[in-house]
């Protein structure tokens, strides 16, 4: 798959304000500073695109980017339209209790009810050992039955061995509570590592979405094969 167009569309304070749910959608979330903007720019191959959603006033909103892609860079195939969504992250130090509650409400409503959300990408900093804040958020996704995948970021900042060890630790930690593990990707926005695998994954999800919607044009995207149930 190759991206042929990527443009900022709109920032919405709540699910009800989001653009019409008429195409597959992929959202990114993670701790502040995890490398979310860099991954968004890497996927779209557009330096500075995510800057828009970082501008003051937009950081606590649901930011939609309209994307168009073709199946491959070489072949001029049909154009697929989808959304990439930048969600406000968690783990800000200076956030009041009320603001946190508001964030939780907005995120929960969006991830549970956005019917076209194929996969939620949860970003994890590959330099660190498993962090409670990430595991807690993922636990919530399990409770809510939201399909998600993991993106380990900043892999160029440590040795391959250290990155592999941190990924393994994280997955081992998840295995304690989860029956199945989600797909995971290791990325470096600096070296553009992992871009191809992410694009392929999205391409496949878009194809599943199209097939599911051709059969039954309503309901949640069938894109993800990642719906994971925690063990009872
Ligand atoms: P966000 O707050 O989650 O959107 O994070 P940013 O994308 O702004 O990244 C936070 C910081 O980490 C910035 O200084 C980036 O340049 C840096 N960063 C992000 N991704 C990478 C990466 O893959 N490799 C390296 N070396 N630095 C990165």
Boltz pocket constraint, residues with backbone or C-beta under 6 A from the ligand:
constraints:
  - pocket:
      binder: B
      contacts: [[A, 31], [A, 32], [A, 33], [A, 34], [A, 35], [A, 36], [A, 37], [A, 38], [A, 39], [A, 89], [A, 153], [A, 154], [A, 155], [A, 156], [A, 157], [A, 187], [A, 188], [A, 189], [A, 190], [A, 191]]
      max_distance: 6.0
